[in-house]
């Protein structure tokens, strides 16, 4: 079906060149040098838009070391682009520059799997998505509707570890927006979008007991590792249909002849609803008190729900329907499905802003050394985004 509207030509070759150049820069979340190089490259690339492009310092983030002490975890700068900030109708577009591959990971290079498929770190998640976003905005700026819409762009440096250093910035930029688009890769290689999402939370519990000789006076000790084991079993007992709990790492203990006085438990929860998340918080407090009483230890907790569940209400569904309509105009069959994964779309939805958060490329095997990008999807998804943004500028959403 031929579209009844016009969009400027999409430069797929330029997008591919950007993806190849950006993928060659290691941007594991902890690689501050690589993130700095990537941020500068993105700032230069987005300078073609008629607005301001600035690098913003990350918010401070505390974490818990293996010995139970708190420390500040460094992060890279975030890129913020503002175009027509005083427009009456404004949207938010977000992406992330970090990947899950640290500087010492063996997956550092790109290779062609076939003439349409490029494998490489971050090519799908989400340097390909950033290229799609930029090309769509460049195309939109050449359309007659451009003056009717303002937008902010955020490309953060810490999405893969929960966006703790950018959560406040996400909320600030989401405030008052008509809608938001996020450029995570499609949920499936055929382009299917992620619809409803569950939430996630990460917790650390530092357990302090009392050391003693394991042979002479073990009764005087208070075994922190035993208390942690009890805590793990009690946590698993809290699981329900709308909540899963994953005890992920237990650290502590020492010589076999010493009752251990220290343990650190790290775990993750996945609530499917806000109700489930709230119920866990109440139950968790009671559970901690019970473990402390049963083992005569002290528990210090750190963390919480970092990305709330993302239901799809009527307003958000209208945005999904608009994306489907725009896809149909371009001959693309747009579908969606619910997923257990999380992203910055969860944060945006929690601000009351409708968001479609898988507007990026088609590809697959993300977060693995087999990650790949379906190269023709660069132009395909850029055209889709450009049309959606154009329709938003024309008032497609109230």
C-alpha positions in Angstrom: 0.0 0.0 0.0 1.5 3.3 -1.0 1.4 6.0 1.7 -0.9 9.0 1.2 1.7 11.3 2.9 5.3 12.2 2.2 8.4 11.7 4.4 11.9 12.7 3.5 14.2 9.9 2.3 15.7 7.8 5.1 19.5 7.4 4.8 20.0 3.8 5.7 23.7 3.9 4.8 24.3 6.7 7.2 22.5 4.8 10.0 24.5 1.6 9.4 27.7 3.6 9.5 26.7 5.1 12.8 25.9 1.7 14.3 29.2 0.3 13.2 31.1 3.3 14.6 29.2 3.3 17.9 29.4 -0.5 18.4 33.2 -0.2 18.1 33.2 1.9 21.3 32.9 -0.3 24.4 30.2 1.2 26.6 29.8 -1.3 29.4 28.0 0.6 32.2 31.1 0.7 34.3 33.5 1.7 31.5 33.5 5.5 32.1 36.1 6.2 29.5 34.1 4.4 26.8 30.9 6.1 27.9 32.6 9.5 27.7 33.7 8.8 24.1 30.3 7.6 23.2 28.6 10.6 24.8 30.8 13.0 22.9 30.0 11.2 19.6 26.3 11.3 20.3 26.4 14.9 21.2 28.0 15.7 17.9 25.6 13.5 16.0 22.5 15.0 17.6 23.8 18.6 17.1 22.2 18.4 13.6 18.8 18.9 15.2 17.6 22.5 15.8 18.0 22.6 19.5 20.5 22.2 22.3 22.5 19.1 23.1 24.2 19.0 26.5 25.9 16.4 28.7 24.4 16.1 32.2 26.1 14.7 35.2 24.7 11.5 36.7 22.9 11.6 40.0 24.8 10.0 42.9 24.1 6.3 43.5 25.0 4.2 46.5 25.7 0.5 46.5 26.7 -2.2 49.0 30.1 -3.8 49.0 30.7 -7.5 49.9 31.7 -6.4 53.4 28.4 -4.6 53.9 29.7 -1.1 53.6 28.1 1.5 51.4 30.0 3.2 48.6 29.2 5.6 45.8 29.0 3.9 42.4 30.3 6.2 39.6 28.4 6.5 36.3 28.8 8.3 33.0 27.1 11.5 31.8 23.7 11.5 30.1 22.9 13.3 26.8 19.9 15.6 26.9 18.6 17.3 23.7 15.9 20.0 23.8 14.1 21.1 20.7 11.3 23.8 20.8 11.0 23.7 24.6 8.2 26.2 24.6 5.9 24.4 22.1 2.4 23.6 23.4 2.6 20.0 22.3 5.8 18.1 23.4 7.0 14.5 23.5 9.9 12.6 25.0 12.2 10.2 23.2 14.6 8.1 25.2 17.5 5.6 24.7 20.6 4.4 26.4 24.2 4.4 25.4 25.5 1.7 27.8 25.6 -2.1 27.1 26.0 -5.1 29.3 29.4 -5.9 27.9 32.3 -4.7 30.0 35.7 -3.7 28.6 37.2 -7.1 29.3 34.3 -9.1 27.8 35.3 -11.2 24.8 32.4 -9.9 22.7 33.9 -6.7 21.3 33.9 -7.0 17.5 31.3 -7.0 14.7 30.8 -9.6 12.1 28.3 -10.1 9.2 26.2 -13.3 9.6 24.7 -12.8 6.2 24.1 -9.8 3.9 21.2 -8.5 6.1 22.4 -9.4 9.6 25.2 -7.8 11.6 26.3 -9.2 14.9 28.1 -7.0 17.4 27.9 -5.5 20.9 25.0 -3.2 21.2 24.0 -3.2 17.6 20.4 -4.0 18.6 20.4 -3.0 22.2 20.5 -0.2 21.5 22.9 1.7 19.3 20.8 0.7 16.4 17.8 2.2 18.2 19.7 5.4 18.7 20.4 5.6 15.0 16.7 5.0 14.3 15.7 7.7 16.7 18.1 10.3 15.2 17.2 9.5 11.6 13.5 9.7 12.4 13.9 13.1 14.0 15.9 14.4 11.1 13.2 13.3 8.7 10.5 14.8 10.9 12.4 18.1 11.0 12.0 18.3 7.2 8.3 17.9 7.3 5.7 20.7 7.4 4.5 19.5 10.8 7.8 20.1 12.6 7.0 23.5 13.9 3.9 22.2 15.7 5.8 19.8 18.1 8.6 20.2 20.6 10.5 17.3 22.1 13.2 16.3 24.5 15.7 13.5 23.9 17.4 11.6 26.7 20.1 9.0 26.1 21.3 7.8 29.5 24.4 5.9 30.5 23.0 3.5 33.1 19.8 1.8 31.7 21.3 -1.7 31.8 21.9 -1.4 35.6 18.5 0.1 36.4 18.8 3.8 35.5 19.4 4.7 39.2 21.7 7.6 38.1 19.1 8.9 35.6 15.7 8.1 37.2 15.1 11.6 38.5 16.1 13.0 35.1 13.7 10.7 33.3 10.9 11.9 35.6 11.8 15.5 35.1 11.8 15.2 31.3 8.6 13.1 31.2 6.6 15.7 33.1 3.9 17.3 31.0 4.7 15.3 27.9 1.9 14.3 25.5 3.6 10.9 24.8 7.0 9.1 24.8 8.9 6.8 22.5 11.7 4.6 23.7 14.1 2.8 21.4 14.7 -0.6 22.9 14.8 -3.3 20.2 11.6 -4.9 19.2 10.4 -7.7 21.5 10.6 -10.2 18.7 12.7 -10.3 15.5 9.5 -9.8 13.5 9.1 -6.3 15.0 6.5 -7.2 17.7 6.3 -4.4 20.3 6.4 -4.9 24.1 3.0 -4.1 25.6 2.4 -4.5 29.4 5.5 -5.0 31.5 6.1 -6.3 35.0 8.3 -4.3 37.4 11.6 -5.1 39.1 13.4 -4.4 42.3 16.9 -5.1 43.6 17.7 -5.6 47.3 20.7 -6.2 49.5 20.5 -7.4 53.1 23.5 -7.1 55.3 23.2 -9.6 58.2 25.4 -9.0 61.3 25.7 -11.8 63.8 28.3 -12.7 66.4 31.5 -14.7 65.9 32.6 -17.5 68.1 34.8 -20.6 68.1 33.0 -23.3 66.2 34.4 -26.0 68.7 34.8 -24.3 72.1 31.7 -22.0 72.3 29.6 -22.2 69.2 26.5 -21.5 71.3 27.7 -18.0 72.0 27.9 -17.2 68.3 25.1 -15.9 66.1 25.5 -17.5 62.7 24.9 -14.9 60.0 25.0 -17.4 57.2 22.4 -19.6 58.8 20.2 -16.5 59.2 20.7 -15.6 55.6 19.7 -19.2 54.5 16.6 -18.9 56.6 15.9 -15.5 55.0 16.2 -17.0 51.5 13.6 -19.7 52.3 11.2 -17.2 53.8 11.6 -15.0 50.8 10.8 -17.8 48.4 7.7 -18.6 50.5 6.4 -15.1 49.6 6.1 -15.9 45.9 2.7 -15.8 44.3 1.2 -15.7 40.9 2.0 -12.1 40.4 5.4 -12.0 42.1 8.6 -13.9 41.6 11.6 -13.7 43.9 15.2 -14.6 42.8 17.8 -14.9 45.6 20.8 -14.2 43.4 24.0 -14.1 45.5 25.0 -15.0 49.0 28.3 -13.8 50.4 29.9 -14.2 53.8 31.5 -16.6 56.2 35.2 -17.5 56.6 37.2 -20.3 58.2 35.5 -23.5 59.1 36.3 -23.1 62.8 34.6 -19.7 63.2 30.9 -19.0 63.5 30.4 -16.4 60.8 29.2 -13.0 62.0 28.6 -11.5 58.5 26.6 -12.4 55.4 25.3 -10.4 52.5 22.3 -11.5 50.5 21.4 -9.9 47.1 18.0 -10.7 45.5 15.7 -9.5 42.8 11.9 -9.3 42.7 9.5 -9.2 39.7 6.1 -7.9 40.6 3.5 -8.0 37.9 1.4 -5.3 39.5 1.8 -2.3 41.8 -0.4 -4.2 44.3 2.0 -7.1 44.3 5.0 -4.8 44.8 3.3 -3.0 47.7 2.4 -6.3 49.3 6.0 -7.5 49.1 7.3 -4.4 50.9 4.9 -5.0 53.8 5.7 -8.7 54.0 9.4 -8.1 53.7 9.5 -5.8 56.7 7.7 -8.4 58.8 10.0 -11.1 57.4 13.1 -9.2 58.4 11.8 -8.7 61.9 11.1 -12.4 62.2 14.6 -13.4 61.1 16.2 -10.9 63.4 14.2 -12.3 66.4 14.8 -16.0 65.4 18.5 -15.7 65.0 19.4 -12.7 67.3 21.1 -11.0 64.4 20.7 -7.5 62.9 19.6 -7.0 59.3 20.3 -3.8 57.3 18.3 -3.5 54.0 19.2 -1.6 50.9 17.4 -1.1 47.7 13.8 -1.5 46.6 11.6 -1.4 43.5 13.5 0.5 40.8 11.1 0.1 37.9 7.4 -0.2 38.8 5.1 -2.4 36.7 3.9 -0.9 33.5 0.2 -1.6 32.8 -1.4 -0.3 29.6 -4.4 2.0 30.2 -6.7 3.5 27.7 -4.5 6.5 26.9 -1.5 4.3 26.4 -3.4 1.9 24.2 -4.3 4.9 21.9 -0.6 5.4 21.4 -0.1 1.7 20.5 -3.0 2.0 18.1 -1.5 5.0 16.5 1.8 3.1 16.0 -0.1 0.3 14.4 -2.0 2.7 12.1 1.3 4.3 11.0 2.8 0.9 10.4 -0.1 0.0 8.2 0.4 3.1 6.2 3.9 2.0 5.5 3.0 -1.6 4.8 4.3 -2.8 8.2 2.2 -5.2 10.3 2.6 -4.0 13.9 1.7 -6.3 16.7 2.5 -6.4 20.5 2.7 -8.7 23.4 3.2 -8.5 27.2 6.6 -9.2 28.6 8.4 -9.7 31.8 11.3 -7.5 30.9 11.8 -4.0 32.1 13.3 -0.7 30.7 13.0 3.0 31.0 9.5 2.7 29.6 8.4 1.5 33.1 9.8 4.8 34.6 8.1 6.9 32.0 4.7 5.2 32.4 4.9 5.7 36.2 4.9 9.4 35.5 1.5 9.1 33.8 2.9 9.5 30.2 1.8 7.1 27.5 4.8 5.3 26.1 5.7 2.7 23.5 9.2 1.5 24.5 10.3 -0.9 21.7 10.5 1.5 18.8 14.1 0.4 18.0 15.4 -2.1 15.5 14.5 -5.7 14.8 17.2 -8.1 16.0 17.8 -10.6 18.7 20.0 -12.5 21.2 20.5 -9.3 23.1 22.6 -9.4 26.3 24.6 -12.3 24.7 27.7 -12.7 22.5 25.3 -13.7 19.7 23.5 -10.3 19.6 22.5 -9.3 16.1 20.8 -6.5 14.1 18.6 -7.1 11.1 20.0 -4.2 9.0 17.0 -3.5 6.8 15.0 -2.7 9.9 17.1 0.5 10.4 15.3 2.3 7.6 12.0 0.4 8.3 11.8 1.5 11.9 13.1 5.0 11.2 10.2 5.6 8.8 7.8 4.2 11.3 9.0 6.6 14.0 9.1 9.6 11.7 5.4 8.9 10.7 4.3 8.5 14.4 6.1 11.7 15.4 4.5 13.5 12.4 1.0 12.2 13.5 1.6 13.4 17.0 2.6 16.8 15.7 -0.7 16.9 13.8 -2.7 16.2 16.9 -3.4 12.5 16.6 -3.5 12.2 20.4 -5.6 14.6 22.5 
